[in-house]
């Protein structure tokens, strides 16, 4: 098998040590992916069809999401 990738071979074949459970929250034009910690839901990713959502500080990665 030949594998053509720019990702390190160890990242491809090694299993992740601990998987974090993510939560998806619906917003008006898409979805916000968050991870829950002791302070609340921290934003990981944003998937939206509205480009203005990507400029909104509420959905900035690392910020805490409030519905």
N, C-alpha and C positions, 0 to 999 in steps of 0.2 A: 504494500500500500504506500502510495506517495501522498504526502500531505504538504500542500503549498499554502503557507500562512506566514504572516508577519508576527504572530503571537508566539511567545516563548514556548518551547516544547513542554516544559514543566507545567505551564498554565493550561495547556490543552489536555494533558493526560492525568494530572493529579486531581484528586477529589478535593473540593473545598473543605476546610477544617470545620467550620461551623456556618450553617446557613441561617441567615437572618430572615425572618418573616416580614414581608412587605405588605402594605395595605394600599388599596387603590381607592381614591376618592373622586367622585364625579364632580366636574365643574361645568360651566355653561358650554364650553367648546371643546372639552376633552377630559383628560384624566390626570390626576396628580398621584405619583407613587411616593409613599412615605414608609419610614421605619419607626416603630414605636420604641421610645426609651423612657427613662424615669421622668423626664420633663413633659413629654407629649409625643406628638407625631412630627418627625423631622423630614422635610422634603428631600427626596432623592432625585426624582425625575419628573419632568412635565411632558405630557403628550397632548398637544392642542392644535387645532386648525386655525386659531386666531393668533396672529403674530404678536399682538399687543400683550397676550398672556406671558410671553417670554420676557417682556420688559417689566412685568409686575413684580415688585419686591416680595409680595405674599408667596409667590411660587419659586423664589430663589432657592437653589439647592443649599441645604444647611439651615435654612430658616424653619421655624416651627409653624406647621399648618394649622389654621383655625377655620373651621367650616362656617 
